[in-house]
Amino acid sequence: MDAMADAQRRPHDERLPTSTVAVEFVGVHKWFGALEVLKSINLQVRRNERVVVCGPSGSGKSTLIRCIIGLEEHQAGQIYVEGVEVGGHRRLADSRRWTVGMVFQQFNLFPHLTVLENCTLAPQKVKGLDRATSEKQAMELLARVHIADQAHKYPLQLSGGQQQRAAIARALCMQPQIMLFDEPTSSLDPEMVMEVLETMKDLALGGMTMICVTHEMGFAREVADRIVFMDQGEILEIAPPSQFFAASGHPRVRQFLAQVIR
């Protein structure tokens, strides 16, 4: 395929004023050895926008958001978070470092600390908050995700859904402007999925900028402002839910939806 045809088939955002953009990818490529896992990614996420990233396993979704927070390094192109270029040797300045919070598939709570201690550790060690202030903030956020009564328990004493809500509260304790979610319900039993999704919906209603990798298409339909579909390291479609679900023009999207929506 020649370069012109390749450019024509890739979706591109209409460029927005920098002042309105929370996260931007410009021609981003990422390799694991000889395997190219991100191919010329161009994407802008507006402030206060909710973006769902979906696609088949191995399409590059998790790598995409891990590059935002520096857990993976891209080899070409630029990524900007609130106007600051990140990746490679260009890290977020300390004053911007905690603009982004992330919630993982596996919770990643410290098992030897209580839920409250998990939530107060980083604010005390990184931001320098005193114990009383950090605990007050943590309790408010644990109440927000409806597990304040679990504050003094250890992670293994909680259900999977409660652990994931604790992980969300822990991320919020750093007062991020942007939240990333990497398949936050994939490790949960089906009956626990809804309680985590409801917590995420509450955050979305609060206006937080969110980028969420998920296969939960009901959540995407209800919450997302736009849906980004990826396959084999490329963005094949960017569309609002109404268009994505009812009138997608891409056959790979229609095939994917036929498999995940029964």
TALIN-V607262 format. One line per field, one symbol per residue. phi: phi as a letter, one per 40 degrees, with the letter a starting at -180 (. if undefined). psi: psi as a letter, one per 20 degrees, with the letter a starting at -180 (. if undefined). burial: # if it has 24 or more other ideal C-beta (glycine too) atoms within 12 Angstrom, else .. Layout:
# TALIN-V607262
phi->???
psi->???
burial->???
This chain:
# TALIN-V607262
phi->.ccccccccccbcccbddcbbcbbbbfcbabbgcccbbbfcbabbccgcbbbbbicdgchccddcccccgcbbcbagbbbbfgbcbhgcbcdddcbdbcbbbbbcbgfccccbcdccdccdcdccccgcccccccccccccccccgbdcbdbccdccbcdccccccccccccccfccbbbbbfcbccbcdccccccccccccccccgccbbbcabcccccccbccabbbbafgbccabacddcccbaccbccccccccccbb
psi->prhghghhipqpqppqphiipgpppolpqpqnciooipolpopppqpjqoppprrrpjijghhghhhgjjhqpqiqaqppolippqqcjnqpqhiihkhpqpprgkgkqohjqrgghhhigghghgikqrggghhggghghhhhjkkhijhjrqgiiqrghhghhhhggghhhjlqhppppnmijhjqqhiighhghhghgggghijqppoppqjnhggghhhqhqpppqpljqohqoqqhggghhkpjphhghgghhhio.
burial->.........##.#.......######.###......###########.#######...############.###..######.####....#...#.########.#.#...############.........##.###.##.##.##.##.#.#..#.###########################.#...##.##########...##########.###.#########.#######.#..##..#.#.##..##.....
